[in-house]
Amino acid sequence: MHSIPVPPRQVLIGDAAAFVGITPRAIRHYHQIGLLPERERGADGRRRYGYAEIIRLLWIRRMADAGIALEDIRDAFAGAASGGADGADTGVSDGTDEVAAVLARLEDALEAQEDELRRKRDSVRRMRTLGSRLGLLDDIVSTRLEAAPEGSLREDDLDTLLVTERIFGPLGAVLQASRFLVLALHPELRAESDRVDAAEEALDDSVAVDDPRVAQVAAERHAFDTRLLGMIEESGQPDEDDAIFDAWDEQHPLEDADAAPAPETAGDSRARSAGDIIRSMPYDFSPARLRCMELALRLAMDETAAS
């Protein structure tokens, strides 16, 4: 008569790994990331694993084989434990309630990941459809530019709008888009814009701040901007902008603070003011060019005050 094999009450890490079908290194990694609670070492300095740990390891392997990230499995176990599951010292419950809770949390996590993946896929498709630069802008900004003739928008235009959107949000970029739209629709105005831009760029570090050319270029910039704003008014674009703003307000009520057109991005660790963002944006402007910009702004303010 053969005696029944007596199973050990606990096994070493190598035996636990062999039974589950993983490696001891994997178990150590589970310890490091908090997926499997660490057991105290015995008098011989070695850890031993019992039935509860083997069950948890089997669940971990099954979930990992299903393609679930270890971090998601860990968070799901932690959430299930904090939800009231009565675990032993190992943090493992031998009932089915914890497994059901873990699977429920994993399903919620996977659904969120699917939503995020779908959003990213839609963004990539949109970029491919509109073009890489135009597709990077917010929907309301790229929609505002739809009236521009094909090929009339320059890369520099879209780069500028991307910066403006970062600083002032999509609504600020919508207002600036009106400027580029008029330039795209009026080639002669675009040529004049290029001439003024070139004059400003010529104010490099070799030009003194009090050089007469600085004030001259500032006057040219003010005159051009005045003409451009007049054409924007005549085109009826301000009314179209108002409609865009009204639609935004309807979609983002004031009580929905998270949806407000703020300049922060999802990756920011804290809210930053427009001034903070502007100060962290590098521009290779000479002192003379900065002085020119200041003088042009002063001319605009003086004209506004006079009217």
C-alpha angles and dihedrals in degrees: 000000000000118000119234112255110253110226118220118253090225135010136206122255093262093055092045091051092047092051094049093042099242135101130266087241089060091053091050089051090052088055092050095052094043095249094121121030113239118245121224115260118250128234088278091056094249129119122234128202129213137199095282093055092047090053091050092047090051090052091047092052093047092051093044090050087054088060098257114147116246091234090056091049090050093049091047092052090047092049092049091050093050089048091072107276111154103232128178123241087286091060090244126122122206093210129091095240093079093048090051091049092049093050091047092053091046091052090051090049092049092049089052090049090049090052091049092046090049090051091050092047091051090050092051092048090049091051091050091049097046098030127263099278099038090044091056091065124087116273094250091052096049090044089053089058097050092103092062113108114253112276094010096108114082128217089243089056092055093043089054091050090050090055092046091050089052092052104035103017129243095304091057089051090050090060092049091046088067088065094054092043092058090047090051092050096046114050093185090057090048089054091052090048090053091051093053092044090053091050090053093048089053088064091088131153091287090066118084120231092241094047109131089234090069094063091041093055090045089056090048091051091050092048092049094047090049090053092045093050090050091055090047089054092047092050092061092237094133089064090050090049090052090054090051091050092049091050090049091051091052092051094043111040116201092249088060094080094170091062096051114123094259122162094232120107128217091255095059115111090207139010114274128197122236088250092055091050093047091052091053094050111093118225121176095221121152120227089253092054092047088051089051091053090049092051092048090052091049091052090052092048092048091050091050092049091049093053 
